[in-house]
Amino acid sequence: MAGIIDKKAESGFRFFMSKSYGQTIEGLWPDLYIPTAVYAQPDSIALLPSIITLFGSRILFITSSIDFNQYNHLFMPIARSLQNNNIPFMVYDEIPENNTDYIDTAVYFARKTHCDLIIGFGGTESINAAKAVALLTPNYFFAHELFTYPFLHEPIPFISIPVHPLFGFDITPCTILTDIHDGIHKTFFHNYIFPKAVIIDPGLSFGIDDGTMARYSMATLAIATESIISKNINNITNTLSLRTIDLIFKNLSAVLRESDNDTVRLNVMMASVMAGIAFSSAQLSVTLALSLALSSLTQIDIASYMAVMLPHIMEYNLTSAPGKYVQMSKVMDEDVRDITVIEAAIKAVEGVRKLALEVDIPQRLSQFDINKGIFSKVAEITLSYPFIHNAPRALNRDEVETILIAAY
Protein backbone atom coordinates (compact mmCIF):
# COMPACT_ATOMS: atom_id res chain seq x y z
CA MET A 1 0.00 0.00 0.00
CA ALA A 2 1.37 3.39 -0.96
CA GLY A 3 0.16 5.32 2.09
CA ILE A 4 -0.04 4.57 5.79
CA ILE A 5 -3.82 4.74 5.98
CA ASP A 6 -6.44 2.25 4.89
CA LYS A 7 -10.15 2.20 5.69
CA LYS A 8 -9.61 0.19 8.88
CA ALA A 9 -6.81 2.41 10.09
CA GLU A 10 -8.16 5.87 9.29
CA SER A 11 -9.79 6.51 12.68
CA GLY A 12 -6.67 5.20 14.37
CA PHE A 13 -4.64 7.66 12.36
CA ARG A 14 -6.60 10.59 13.78
CA PHE A 15 -6.10 9.39 17.36
CA PHE A 16 -2.46 8.57 16.66
CA MET A 17 -1.96 12.14 15.48
CA SER A 18 -3.99 13.70 18.29
CA LYS A 19 -1.86 12.07 21.01
CA SER A 20 1.14 14.11 19.93
CA TYR A 21 -0.89 17.28 20.41
CA GLY A 22 -1.24 16.31 24.05
CA GLN A 23 -4.97 15.55 23.62
CA THR A 24 -6.61 12.79 25.62
CA ILE A 25 -9.96 12.57 23.79
CA GLU A 26 -10.07 10.53 20.62
CA GLY A 27 -10.95 12.62 17.56
CA LEU A 28 -10.11 15.95 19.21
CA TRP A 29 -7.27 17.95 17.73
CA PRO A 30 -6.67 21.66 17.12
CA ASP A 31 -7.34 23.51 13.89
CA LEU A 32 -3.63 24.29 13.67
CA TYR A 33 -0.61 22.76 15.35
CA ILE A 34 2.90 23.86 14.34
CA PRO A 35 5.69 23.14 16.86
CA THR A 36 8.29 24.63 14.53
CA ALA A 37 10.31 27.83 14.73
CA VAL A 38 10.47 29.49 11.30
CA TYR A 39 13.40 31.78 10.52
CA ALA A 40 12.68 33.55 7.23
CA GLN A 41 14.72 36.58 6.22
CA PRO A 42 17.68 37.48 4.04
CA ASP A 43 20.87 35.88 5.42
CA SER A 44 18.93 33.88 8.01
CA ILE A 45 21.42 31.06 7.50
CA ALA A 46 23.82 33.19 9.58
CA LEU A 47 21.59 32.36 12.56
CA LEU A 48 22.33 28.64 12.25
CA PRO A 49 25.15 28.48 14.86
CA SER A 50 22.88 30.05 17.45
CA ILE A 51 19.89 27.91 16.46
CA ILE A 52 21.94 24.72 16.70
CA THR A 53 22.85 25.40 20.32
CA LEU A 54 19.13 25.26 21.19
CA PHE A 55 18.78 21.66 20.06
CA GLY A 56 22.06 19.74 20.05
CA SER A 57 25.84 19.59 20.03
CA ARG A 58 26.69 16.63 17.76
CA ILE A 59 25.42 17.64 14.35
CA LEU A 60 24.78 15.40 11.35
CA PHE A 61 23.85 16.96 8.02
CA ILE A 62 21.81 14.71 5.75
CA THR A 63 21.81 15.48 2.04
CA SER A 64 21.30 13.36 -1.04
CA SER A 65 24.29 12.60 -3.26
CA ILE A 66 22.81 14.65 -6.09
CA ASP A 67 22.02 17.63 -3.87
CA PHE A 68 25.45 17.66 -2.26
CA ASN A 69 27.16 17.66 -5.64
CA GLN A 70 24.81 20.29 -7.03
CA TYR A 71 24.64 22.59 -4.00
CA ASN A 72 28.07 22.10 -2.47
CA HIS A 73 28.90 25.76 -3.18
CA LEU A 74 25.91 26.75 -1.04
CA PHE A 75 26.93 24.44 1.78
CA MET A 76 30.55 25.57 2.09
CA PRO A 77 29.75 28.97 3.68
CA ILE A 78 27.59 27.12 6.22
CA ALA A 79 30.48 24.76 6.98
CA ARG A 80 32.88 27.66 7.45
CA SER A 81 30.43 29.44 9.76
CA LEU A 82 30.09 26.37 11.98
CA GLN A 83 33.87 25.87 12.04
CA ASN A 84 34.39 29.51 12.99
CA ASN A 85 31.98 29.02 15.88
CA ASN A 86 33.69 25.79 17.01
CA ILE A 87 30.60 23.68 16.28
CA PRO A 88 31.56 20.14 15.23
CA PHE A 89 29.50 18.54 12.49
CA MET A 90 29.46 15.64 10.06
CA VAL A 91 27.93 15.32 6.59
CA TYR A 92 26.28 12.19 5.25
CA ASP A 93 25.74 12.43 1.49
CA GLU A 94 25.64 8.77 0.47
CA ILE A 95 21.95 8.65 -0.45
CA PRO A 96 21.65 8.20 -4.24
CA GLU A 97 17.86 7.99 -3.86
CA ASN A 98 15.33 7.91 -1.05
CA ASN A 99 14.70 4.20 -0.98
CA THR A 100 14.30 2.44 2.34
CA ASP A 101 17.58 0.52 2.09
CA TYR A 102 19.65 3.71 1.70
CA ILE A 103 17.75 5.27 4.60
CA ASP A 104 18.57 2.26 6.80
CA THR A 105 22.26 2.69 5.98
CA ALA A 106 22.09 6.40 6.86
CA VAL A 107 20.36 5.56 10.14
CA TYR A 108 23.13 3.08 11.02
CA PHE A 109 25.68 5.85 10.42
CA ALA A 110 23.70 8.28 12.59
CA ARG A 111 23.62 5.79 15.46
CA LYS A 112 27.34 5.07 15.19
CA THR A 113 28.18 8.78 15.39
CA HIS A 114 25.91 9.35 18.43
CA CYS A 115 24.58 12.53 16.83
CA ASP A 116 21.87 14.44 18.69
CA LEU A 117 20.69 16.80 15.93
CA ILE A 118 19.87 16.06 12.29
CA ILE A 119 19.90 18.87 9.71
CA GLY A 120 18.39 18.30 6.28
CA PHE A 121 19.99 20.46 3.59
CA GLY A 122 18.90 20.64 -0.05
CA GLY A 123 15.78 19.68 -1.99
CA THR A 124 12.91 17.30 -1.34
CA GLU A 125 15.03 14.13 -1.43
CA SER A 126 17.41 15.50 1.21
CA ILE A 127 14.73 16.91 3.50
CA ASN A 128 12.60 13.74 3.34
CA ALA A 129 15.66 11.58 4.01
CA ALA A 130 16.63 13.74 7.00
CA LYS A 131 13.12 13.44 8.46
CA ALA A 132 13.28 9.65 8.18
CA VAL A 133 16.79 9.42 9.67
CA ALA A 134 15.85 11.66 12.61
CA LEU A 135 12.76 9.54 13.26
CA LEU A 136 14.38 6.12 12.88
CA THR A 137 17.68 6.66 14.71
CA PRO A 138 16.19 6.11 18.21
CA ASN A 139 13.64 3.57 16.88
CA TYR A 140 15.08 0.16 16.22
CA PHE A 141 13.25 -1.11 13.16
CA PHE A 142 13.80 -0.84 9.42
CA ALA A 143 12.57 2.03 7.27
CA HIS A 144 10.04 -0.09 5.36
CA GLU A 145 8.42 -1.03 8.70
CA LEU A 146 7.31 2.58 9.19
CA PHE A 147 4.25 1.74 7.12
CA THR A 148 2.93 -0.86 9.58
CA TYR A 149 2.16 1.38 12.57
CA PRO A 150 5.13 0.74 14.84
CA PHE A 151 5.37 2.17 18.32
CA LEU A 152 7.59 5.24 18.07
CA HIS A 153 10.02 6.76 20.51
CA GLU A 154 10.53 10.50 20.13
CA PRO A 155 13.00 11.26 17.32
CA ILE A 156 16.27 13.12 17.32
CA PRO A 157 15.62 16.87 16.78
CA PHE A 158 15.56 17.83 13.12
CA ILE A 159 16.16 21.18 11.36
CA SER A 160 15.12 21.81 7.76
CA ILE A 161 17.19 24.00 5.42
CA PRO A 162 15.62 24.02 1.94
CA VAL A 163 17.49 25.57 -0.97
CA HIS A 164 14.30 26.15 -2.99
CA PRO A 165 10.52 25.82 -2.46
CA LEU A 166 9.58 22.22 -1.55
CA PHE A 167 5.78 22.37 -1.99
CA GLY A 168 5.38 22.34 1.78
CA PHE A 169 7.68 19.42 2.61
CA ASP A 170 10.16 21.79 4.22
CA ILE A 171 7.78 21.85 7.21
CA THR A 172 4.89 19.38 6.88
CA PRO A 173 5.05 16.31 9.21
CA CYS A 174 5.28 13.80 6.39
CA THR A 175 8.15 11.99 4.72
CA ILE A 176 8.19 10.35 1.28
CA LEU A 177 10.27 7.20 0.86
CA THR A 178 10.56 4.65 -1.92
CA ASP A 179 9.93 1.12 -0.67
CA ILE A 180 12.78 -1.05 -1.90
CA HIS A 181 10.42 -4.04 -2.17
CA ASP A 182 8.03 -2.62 -4.78
CA GLY A 183 9.59 0.67 -5.93
CA ILE A 184 6.51 2.68 -4.90
CA HIS A 185 6.79 6.10 -3.26
CA LYS A 186 5.15 5.80 0.15
CA THR A 187 4.26 8.39 2.75
CA PHE A 188 4.40 8.44 6.52
CA PHE A 189 2.69 11.11 8.63
CA HIS A 190 3.38 11.81 12.29
CA ASN A 191 3.68 15.00 14.29
CA TYR A 192 7.10 13.79 15.45
CA ILE A 193 8.30 14.63 11.93
CA PHE A 194 7.70 18.35 12.34
CA PRO A 195 11.12 20.04 12.28
CA LYS A 196 12.24 21.93 15.35
CA ALA A 197 13.19 24.80 13.04
CA VAL A 198 12.99 25.75 9.38
CA ILE A 199 15.54 28.19 8.00
CA ILE A 200 14.37 30.02 4.90
CA ASP A 201 17.17 32.04 3.34
CA PRO A 202 16.51 33.46 -0.15
CA GLY A 203 20.27 33.65 -0.72
CA LEU A 204 20.39 29.85 -0.94
CA SER A 205 18.07 29.88 -3.95
CA PHE A 206 20.25 32.17 -6.08
CA GLY A 207 22.10 29.15 -7.41
CA ILE A 208 18.92 27.32 -8.38
CA ASP A 209 17.97 27.15 -12.05
CA ASP A 210 14.76 28.79 -13.28
CA GLY A 211 13.14 25.49 -14.25
CA THR A 212 13.46 24.11 -10.72
CA MET A 213 12.08 27.29 -9.16
CA ALA A 214 9.14 27.27 -11.57
CA ARG A 215 8.27 23.56 -11.13
CA TYR A 216 8.46 23.58 -7.36
CA SER A 217 6.55 26.85 -7.07
CA MET A 218 3.74 25.46 -9.24
CA ALA A 219 3.76 22.31 -7.08
CA THR A 220 3.40 24.59 -4.05
CA LEU A 221 0.43 26.19 -5.79
CA ALA A 222 -1.10 22.72 -6.23
CA ILE A 223 -0.90 22.02 -2.49
CA ALA A 224 -2.51 25.38 -1.69
CA THR A 225 -5.38 25.17 -4.20
CA GLU A 226 -6.40 21.74 -2.96
CA SER A 227 -6.06 22.63 0.72
CA ILE A 228 -8.70 25.31 0.14
CA ILE A 229 -11.28 22.78 -1.09
CA SER A 230 -10.48 20.09 1.52
CA LYS A 231 -13.21 18.82 3.81
CA ASN A 232 -10.76 19.55 6.65
CA ILE A 233 -10.28 23.23 5.78
CA ASN A 234 -10.76 25.86 8.48
CA ASN A 235 -10.43 29.64 8.55
CA ILE A 236 -6.77 29.55 9.53
CA THR A 237 -5.62 27.11 6.87
CA ASN A 238 -7.90 28.72 4.28
CA THR A 239 -6.16 32.05 4.91
CA LEU A 240 -2.72 30.45 4.69
CA SER A 241 -3.63 28.76 1.40
CA LEU A 242 -5.01 31.92 -0.16
CA ARG A 243 -1.91 33.82 0.92
CA THR A 244 0.22 31.08 -0.67
CA ILE A 245 -1.60 31.57 -3.98
CA ASP A 246 -1.19 35.33 -3.68
CA LEU A 247 2.57 35.05 -3.09
CA ILE A 248 3.11 32.66 -6.01
CA PHE A 249 1.13 34.76 -8.46
CA LYS A 250 2.73 38.02 -7.40
CA ASN A 251 6.33 36.79 -7.20
CA LEU A 252 7.09 33.74 -9.34
CA SER A 253 7.48 35.56 -12.65
CA ALA A 254 9.65 38.17 -10.94
CA VAL A 255 11.89 35.42 -9.53
CA LEU A 256 12.64 34.28 -13.07
CA ARG A 257 13.10 37.84 -14.39
CA GLU A 258 15.11 39.37 -11.53
CA SER A 259 17.92 37.00 -10.66
CA ASP A 260 19.26 39.17 -7.81
CA ASN A 261 15.97 40.03 -6.07
CA ASP A 262 16.01 38.30 -2.68
CA THR A 263 12.58 39.70 -1.68
CA VAL A 264 10.64 37.84 -4.37
CA ARG A 265 12.67 34.68 -3.72
CA LEU A 266 11.91 34.86 -0.02
CA ASN A 267 8.22 35.26 -0.86
CA VAL A 268 7.99 32.11 -2.99
CA MET A 269 9.96 30.13 -0.40
CA MET A 270 7.66 31.37 2.37
CA ALA A 271 4.71 30.35 0.19
CA SER A 272 6.01 26.77 0.37
CA VAL A 273 6.11 26.91 4.17
CA MET A 274 2.56 28.29 4.32
CA ALA A 275 1.31 25.61 1.95
CA GLY A 276 2.96 22.95 4.11
CA ILE A 277 1.28 24.27 7.25
CA ALA A 278 -2.10 24.27 5.49
CA PHE A 279 -1.54 20.78 4.08
CA SER A 280 -0.65 19.48 7.56
CA SER A 281 -4.21 20.29 8.60
CA ALA A 282 -6.19 20.06 5.34
CA GLN A 283 -4.72 16.67 4.37
CA LEU A 284 -5.75 16.85 0.72
CA SER A 285 -3.78 16.71 -2.50
CA VAL A 286 -4.99 14.54 -5.34
CA THR A 287 -2.30 16.23 -7.41
CA LEU A 288 0.40 14.96 -5.07
CA ALA A 289 -1.10 11.46 -4.96
CA LEU A 290 -1.21 11.22 -8.75
CA SER A 291 2.29 12.62 -9.06
CA LEU A 292 3.73 10.20 -6.52
CA ALA A 293 2.13 7.32 -8.41
CA LEU A 294 3.38 8.56 -11.78
CA SER A 295 6.88 9.17 -10.44
CA SER A 296 6.96 5.68 -8.90
CA LEU A 297 6.57 4.14 -12.37
CA THR A 298 8.74 6.56 -14.36
CA GLN A 299 11.95 8.57 -14.00
CA ILE A 300 10.26 12.00 -13.84
CA ASP A 301 10.35 13.93 -10.56
CA ILE A 302 7.25 14.52 -8.46
CA ALA A 303 7.22 18.32 -8.79
CA SER A 304 7.21 18.15 -12.61
CA TYR A 305 4.11 15.99 -12.56
CA MET A 306 2.40 18.19 -9.97
CA ALA A 307 2.94 21.28 -12.13
CA VAL A 308 1.39 19.57 -15.16
CA MET A 309 -1.52 17.91 -13.33
CA LEU A 310 -2.59 20.97 -11.31
CA PRO A 311 -5.08 22.57 -13.78
CA HIS A 312 -6.59 19.18 -14.63
CA ILE A 313 -7.27 18.40 -10.97
CA MET A 314 -8.71 21.88 -10.53
CA GLU A 315 -11.08 21.27 -13.44
CA TYR A 316 -12.20 17.96 -11.95
CA ASN A 317 -13.12 19.52 -8.58
CA LEU A 318 -14.42 22.86 -9.86
CA THR A 319 -18.18 22.18 -9.69
CA SER A 320 -17.84 20.65 -6.22
CA ALA A 321 -16.50 23.84 -4.63
CA PRO A 322 -17.19 26.78 -6.99
CA GLY A 323 -17.28 29.33 -4.17
CA LYS A 324 -13.76 28.35 -3.12
CA TYR A 325 -12.58 28.72 -6.70
CA VAL A 326 -14.05 32.22 -6.81
CA GLN A 327 -11.91 33.08 -3.76
CA MET A 328 -8.87 31.84 -5.66
CA SER A 329 -9.81 33.83 -8.76
CA LYS A 330 -9.97 37.02 -6.74
CA VAL A 331 -6.56 36.38 -5.17
CA MET A 332 -5.17 35.79 -8.67
CA ASP A 333 -6.52 39.26 -9.62
CA GLU A 334 -8.91 37.80 -12.15
CA ASP A 335 -11.88 40.02 -13.05
CA VAL A 336 -14.97 38.23 -11.72
CA ARG A 337 -17.43 41.10 -11.93
CA ASP A 338 -20.77 40.63 -13.68
CA ILE A 339 -20.30 36.91 -14.40
CA THR A 340 -21.78 33.76 -12.89
CA VAL A 341 -20.20 31.87 -10.01
CA ILE A 342 -19.15 29.03 -12.33
CA GLU A 343 -17.65 31.46 -14.82
CA ALA A 344 -15.77 33.16 -11.99
CA ALA A 345 -14.58 29.78 -10.73
CA ILE A 346 -13.29 28.85 -14.19
CA LYS A 347 -11.15 31.99 -14.05
CA ALA A 348 -9.06 30.32 -11.33
CA VAL A 349 -8.19 27.41 -13.62
CA GLU A 350 -7.47 29.83 -16.45
CA GLY A 351 -5.25 31.88 -14.15
CA VAL A 352 -3.17 28.83 -13.25
CA ARG A 353 -2.82 27.86 -16.92
CA LYS A 354 -1.68 31.37 -17.83
CA LEU A 355 0.93 31.38 -15.08
CA ALA A 356 2.16 27.90 -16.11
CA LEU A 357 2.59 29.07 -19.70
CA GLU A 358 4.35 32.22 -18.53
CA VAL A 359 6.95 30.24 -16.56
CA ASP A 360 7.35 27.58 -19.27
CA ILE A 361 5.69 24.59 -17.57
CA PRO A 362 4.74 21.66 -19.87
CA GLN A 363 1.00 21.45 -20.45
CA ARG A 364 0.58 17.73 -21.17
CA LEU A 365 1.82 14.42 -19.79
CA SER A 366 2.63 13.39 -23.36
CA GLN A 367 5.48 15.92 -23.28
CA PHE A 368 7.22 13.57 -20.83
CA ASP A 369 7.09 10.71 -23.34
CA ILE A 370 5.34 8.30 -20.97
CA ASN A 371 3.21 5.35 -22.04
CA LYS A 372 -0.54 5.55 -21.39
CA GLY A 373 -0.42 1.84 -20.64
CA ILE A 374 0.74 2.62 -17.09
CA PHE A 375 -2.38 4.66 -16.25
CA SER A 376 -4.30 1.73 -14.76
CA LYS A 377 -1.47 0.99 -12.33
CA VAL A 378 -1.07 4.72 -11.62
CA ALA A 379 -4.75 4.90 -10.67
CA GLU A 380 -4.39 1.89 -8.36
CA ILE A 381 -1.45 3.45 -6.54
CA THR A 382 -3.09 6.89 -6.39
CA LEU A 383 -6.13 5.58 -4.54
CA SER A 384 -3.96 4.12 -1.78
CA TYR A 385 -2.58 7.47 -0.60
CA PRO A 386 -4.25 8.94 2.48
CA PHE A 387 -4.48 12.52 1.28
CA ILE A 388 -7.19 12.03 -1.35
CA HIS A 389 -10.01 11.16 1.06
CA ASN A 390 -10.78 14.75 2.02
CA ALA A 391 -11.63 15.81 -1.54
CA PRO A 392 -15.06 17.39 -2.09
CA ARG A 393 -15.62 15.02 -5.01
CA ALA A 394 -14.86 11.35 -4.47
CA LEU A 395 -12.53 9.54 -6.84
CA ASN A 396 -12.61 5.99 -8.09
CA ARG A 397 -10.21 4.15 -10.35
CA ASP A 398 -12.06 4.99 -13.58
CA GLU A 399 -12.18 8.68 -12.72
CA VAL A 400 -8.46 8.78 -11.96
CA GLU A 401 -7.74 7.20 -15.33
CA THR A 402 -10.06 9.71 -17.01
CA ILE A 403 -8.13 12.60 -15.47
CA LEU A 404 -4.85 11.09 -16.63
CA ILE A 405 -6.12 10.61 -20.18
CA ALA A 406 -7.44 14.20 -20.24
CA ALA A 407 -4.01 15.41 -19.08
CA TYR A 408 -2.21 13.35 -21.72
C-alpha positions in Angstrom: 0.0 0.0 0.0 1.4 3.4 -1.0 0.2 5.3 2.1 0.0 4.6 5.8 -3.8 4.7 6.0 -6.4 2.3 4.9 -10.1 2.2 5.7 -9.6 0.2 8.9 -6.8 2.4 10.1 -8.2 5.9 9.3 -9.8 6.5 12.7 -6.7 5.2 14.4 -4.6 7.7 12.4 -6.6 10.6 13.8 -6.1 9.4 17.4 -2.5 8.6 16.7 -2.0 12.1 15.5 -4.0 13.7 18.3 -1.9 12.1 21.0 1.1 14.1 19.9 -0.9 17.3 20.4 -1.2 16.3 24.0 -5.0 15.6 23.6 -6.6 12.8 25.6 -10.0 12.6 23.8 -10.1 10.5 20.6 -10.9 12.6 17.6 -10.1 16.0 19.2 -7.3 18.0 17.7 -6.7 21.7 17.1 -7.3 23.5 13.9 -3.6 24.3 13.7 -0.6 22.8 15.3 2.9 23.9 14.3 5.7 23.1 16.9 8.3 24.6 14.5 10.3 27.8 14.7 10.5 29.5 11.3 13.4 31.8 10.5 12.7 33.5 7.2 14.7 36.6 6.2 17.7 37.5 4.0 20.9 35.9 5.4 18.9 33.9 8.0 21.4 31.1 7.5 23.8 33.2 9.6 21.6 32.4 12.6 22.3 28.6 12.3 25.2 28.5 14.9 22.9 30.1 17.5 19.9 27.9 16.5 21.9 24.7 16.7 22.8 25.4 20.3 19.1 25.3 21.2 18.8 21.7 20.1 22.1 19.7 20.1 25.8 19.6 20.0 26.7 16.6 17.8 25.4 17.6 14.3 24.8 15.4 11.3 23.8 17.0 8.0 21.8 14.7 5.7 21.8 15.5 2.0 21.3 13.4 -1.0 24.3 12.6 -3.3 22.8 14.6 -6.1 22.0 17.6 -3.9 25.5 17.7 -2.3 27.2 17.7 -5.6 24.8 20.3 -7.0 24.6 22.6 -4.0 28.1 22.1 -2.5 28.9 25.8 -3.2 25.9 26.7 -1.0 26.9 24.4 1.8 30.6 25.6 2.1 29.8 29.0 3.7 27.6 27.1 6.2 30.5 24.8 7.0 32.9 27.7 7.5 30.4 29.4 9.8 30.1 26.4 12.0 33.9 25.9 12.0 34.4 29.5 13.0 32.0 29.0 15.9 33.7 25.8 17.0 30.6 23.7 16.3 31.6 20.1 15.2 29.5 18.5 12.5 29.5 15.6 10.1 27.9 15.3 6.6 26.3 12.2 5.3 25.7 12.4 1.5 25.6 8.8 0.5 22.0 8.7 -0.5 21.6 8.2 -4.2 17.9 8.0 -3.9 15.3 7.9 -1.0 14.7 4.2 -1.0 14.3 2.4 2.3 17.6 0.5 2.1 19.7 3.7 1.7 17.7 5.3 4.6 18.6 2.3 6.8 22.3 2.7 6.0 22.1 6.4 6.9 20.4 5.6 10.1 23.1 3.1 11.0 25.7 5.9 10.4 23.7 8.3 12.6 23.6 5.8 15.5 27.3 5.1 15.2 28.2 8.8 15.4 25.9 9.4 18.4 24.6 12.5 16.8 21.9 14.4 18.7 20.7 16.8 15.9 19.9 16.1 12.3 19.9 18.9 9.7 18.4 18.3 6.3 20.0 20.5 3.6 18.9 20.6 -0.1 15.8 19.7 -2.0 12.9 17.3 -1.3 15.0 14.1 -1.4 17.4 15.5 1.2 14.7 16.9 3.5 12.6 13.7 3.3 15.7 11.6 4.0 16.6 13.7 7.0 13.1 13.4 8.5 13.3 9.7 8.2 16.8 9.4 9.7 15.8 11.7 12.6 12.8 9.5 13.3 14.4 6.1 12.9 17.7 6.7 14.7 16.2 6.1 18.2 13.6 3.6 16.9 15.1 0.2 16.2 13.3 -1.1 13.2 13.8 -0.8 9.4 12.6 2.0 7.3 10.0 -0.1 5.4 8.4 -1.0 8.7 7.3 2.6 9.2 4.3 1.7 7.1 2.9 -0.9 9.6 2.2 1.4 12.6 5.1 0.7 14.8 5.4 2.2 18.3 7.6 5.2 18.1 10.0 6.8 20.5 10.5 10.5 20.1 13.0 11.3 17.3 16.3 13.1 17.3 15.6 16.9 16.8 15.6 17.8 13.1 16.2 21.2 11.4 15.1 21.8 7.8 17.2 24.0 5.4 15.6 24.0 1.9 17.5 25.6 -1.0 14.3 26.1 -3.0 10.5 25.8 -2.5 9.6 22.2 -1.5 5.8 22.4 -2.0 5.4 22.3 1.8 7.7 19.4 2.6 10.2 21.8 4.2 7.8 21.8 7.2 4.9 19.4 6.9 5.1 16.3 9.2 5.3 13.8 6.4 8.1 12.0 4.7 8.2 10.3 1.3 10.3 7.2 0.9 10.6 4.6 -1.9 9.9 1.1 -0.7 12.8 -1.1 -1.9 10.4 -4.0 -2.2 8.0 -2.6 -4.8 9.6 0.7 -5.9 6.5 2.7 -4.9 6.8 6.1 -3.3 5.2 5.8 0.2 4.3 8.4 2.8 4.4 8.4 6.5 2.7 11.1 8.6 3.4 11.8 12.3 3.7 15.0 14.3 7.1 13.8 15.5 8.3 14.6 11.9 7.7 18.4 12.3 11.1 20.0 12.3 12.2 21.9 15.3 13.2 24.8 13.0 13.0 25.8 9.4 15.5 28.2 8.0 14.4 30.0 4.9 17.2 32.0 3.3 16.5 33.5 -0.1 20.3 33.6 -0.7 20.4 29.8 -0.9 18.1 29.9 -4.0 20.2 32.2 -6.1 22.1 29.2 -7.4 18.9 27.3 -8.4 18.0 27.1 -12.0 14.8 28.8 -13.3 13.1 25.5 -14.2 13.5 24.1 -10.7 12.1 27.3 -9.2 9.1 27.3 -11.6 8.3 23.6 -11.1 8.5 23.6 -7.4 6.5 26.8 -7.1 3.7 25.5 -9.2 3.8 22.3 -7.1 3.4 24.6 -4.0 0.4 26.2 -5.8 -1.1 22.7 -6.2 -0.9 22.0 -2.5 -2.5 25.4 -1.7 -5.4 25.2 -4.2 -6.4 21.7 -3.0 -6.1 22.6 0.7 -8.7 25.3 0.1 -11.3 22.8 -1.1 -10.5 20.1 1.5 -13.2 18.8 3.8 -10.8 19.6 6.6 -10.3 23.2 5.8 -10.8 25.9 8.5 -10.4 29.6 8.6 -6.8 29.5 9.5 -5.6 27.1 6.9 -7.9 28.7 4.3 -6.2 32.1 4.9 -2.7 30.5 4.7 -3.6 28.8 1.4 -5.0 31.9 -0.2 -1.9 33.8 0.9 0.2 31.1 -0.7 -1.6 31.6 -4.0 -1.2 35.3 -3.7 2.6 35.0 -3.1 3.1 32.7 -6.0 1.1 34.8 -8.5 2.7 38.0 -7.4 6.3 36.8 -7.2 7.1 33.7 -9.3 7.5 35.6 -12.6 9.6 38.2 -10.9 11.9 35.4 -9.5 12.6 34.3 -13.1 13.1 37.8 -14.4 15.1 39.4 -11.5 17.9 37.0 -10.7 19.3 39.2 -7.8 16.0 40.0 -6.1 16.0 38.3 -2.7 12.6 39.7 -1.7 10.6 37.8 -4.4 12.7 34.7 -3.7 11.9 34.9 0.0 8.2 35.3 -0.9 8.0 32.1 -3.0 10.0 30.1 -0.4 7.7 31.4 2.4 4.7 30.3 0.2 6.0 26.8 0.4 6.1 26.9 4.2 2.6 28.3 4.3 1.3 25.6 1.9 3.0 23.0 4.1 1.3 24.3 7.2 -2.1 24.3 5.5 -1.5 20.8 4.1 -0.6 19.5 7.6 -4.2 20.3 8.6 -6.2 20.1 5.3 -4.7 16.7 4.4 -5.8 16.9 0.7 -3.8 16.7 -2.5 -5.0 14.5 -5.3 -2.3 16.2 -7.4 0.4 15.0 -5.1 -1.1 11.5 -5.0 -1.2 11.2 -8.8 2.3 12.6 -9.1 3.7 10.2 -6.5 2.1 7.3 -8.4 3.4 8.6 -11.8 6.9 9.2 -10.4 7.0 5.7 -8.9 6.6 4.1 -12.4 8.7 6.6 -14.4 11.9 8.6 -14.0 10.3 12.0 -13.8 10.4 13.9 -10.6 7.3 14.5 -8.5 7.2 18.3 -8.8 7.2 18.2 -12.6 4.1 16.0 -12.6 2.4 18.2 -10.0 2.9 21.3 -12.1 1.4 19.6 -15.2 -1.5 17.9 -13.3 -2.6 21.0 -11.3 -5.1 22.6 -13.8 -6.6 19.2 -14.6 -7.3 18.4 -11.0 -8.7 21.9 -10.5 -11.1 21.3 -13.4 -12.2 18.0 -12.0 -13.1 19.5 -8.6 -14.4 22.9 -9.9 -18.2 22.2 -9.7 -17.8 20.7 -6.2 -16.5 23.8 -4.6 -17.2 26.8 -7.0 -17.3 29.3 -4.2 -13.8 28.4 -3.1 -12.6 28.7 -6.7 -14.0 32.2 -6.8 -11.9 33.1 -3.8 -8.9 31.8 -5.7 -9.8 33.8 -8.8 -10.0 37.0 -6.7 -6.6 36.4 -5.2 -5.2 35.8 -8.7 -6.5 39.3 -9.6 -8.9 37.8 -12.2 -11.9 40.0 -13.1 -15.0 38.2 -11.7 -17.4 41.1 -11.9 -20.8 40.6 -13.7 -20.3 36.9 -14.4 -21.8 33.8 -12.9 -20.2 31.9 -10.0 -19.2 29.0 -12.3 -17.6 31.5 -14.8 -15.8 33.2 -12.0 -14.6 29.8 -10.7 -13.3 28.9 -14.2 -11.1 32.0 -14.1 -9.1 30.3 -11.3 -8.2 27.4 -13.6 -7.5 29.8 -16.5 -5.2 31.9 -14.1 -3.2 28.8 -13.3 -2.8 27.9 -16.9 -1.7 31.4 -17.8 0.9 31.4 -15.1 2.2 27.9 -16.1 2.6 29.1 -19.7 4.4 32.2 -18.5 6.9 30.2 -16.6 7.3 27.6 -19.3 5.7 24.6 -17.6 4.7 21.7 -19.9 1.0 21.5 -20.4 0.6 17.7 -21.2 1.8 14.4 -19.8 2.6 13.4 -23.4 5.5 15.9 -23.3 7.2 13.6 -20.8 7.1 10.7 -23.3 5.3 8.3 -21.0 3.2 5.3 -22.0 -0.5 5.6 -21.4 -0.4 1.8 -20.6 0.7 2.6 -17.1 -2.4 4.7 -16.3 -4.3 1.7 -14.8 -1.5 1.0 -12.3 -1.1 4.7 -11.6 -4.8 4.9 -10.7 -4.4 1.9 -8.4 -1.5 3.5 -6.5 -3.1 6.9 -6.4 -6.1 5.6 -4.5 -4.0 4.1 -1.8 -2.6 7.5 -0.6 -4.2 8.9 2.5 -4.5 12.5 1.3 -7.2 12.0 -1.4 -10.0 11.2 1.1 -10.8 14.8 2.0 -11.6 15.8 -1.5 -15.1 17.4 -2.1 -15.6 15.0 -5.0 -14.9 11.3 -4.5 -12.5 9.5 -6.8 -12.6 6.0 -8.1 -10.2 4.2 -10.4 -12.1 5.0 -13.6 -12.2 8.7 -12.7 -8.5 8.8 -12.0 -7.7 7.2 -15.3 -10.1 9.7 -17.0 -8.1 12.6 -15.5 -4.9 11.1 -16.6 -6.1 10.6 -20.2 -7.4 14.2 -20.2 -4.0 15.4 -19.1 -2.2 13.3 -21.7 
